[in-house]
Amino acid sequence: QVQMVESGGGVVQAGGSLRLSCVASGRTLINVDMGWYRQAPGKEREFVAMTRWSLRGYNSEYAHSAKDRFTISRDNAGNAAYLEMNSLKPGGTAVYYCDGRVAGPVPVDYWSQGTQVTVSS
């Protein structure tokens, strides 16, 4: 089955940057939406960013908290997704997950195990 292998987490000072990577293995994900989510301790999982194909072309979406600071990109050939995070804030401390969603009559999601991002003051 599909596995989403994630890397790039770590500890960074507030204002710093990190780049997360997520690579799918086990199966080629065709026409898949790639997204990033995060979950802080004691909080609900929240949407961060997503990129997808539509009839109007490739487009990206961002949560308000990520807008103008984070950049999502993807490598369809390599089944990879990336999240460039700049100007990190302590509130960004969370476990970050990537998700590959295969569209169809019943969409199927493939989640990574998650990587810890800690933003220190």
Salt bridges, closest charged atoms under 4 A:
ASP33 OD2 - ARG52 NE 3.67
GLU46 OE2 - ARG38 NE 2.53
GLU61 OE2 - ARG52 NH1 2.46
ASP109 OD1 - ARG101 NE 3.71
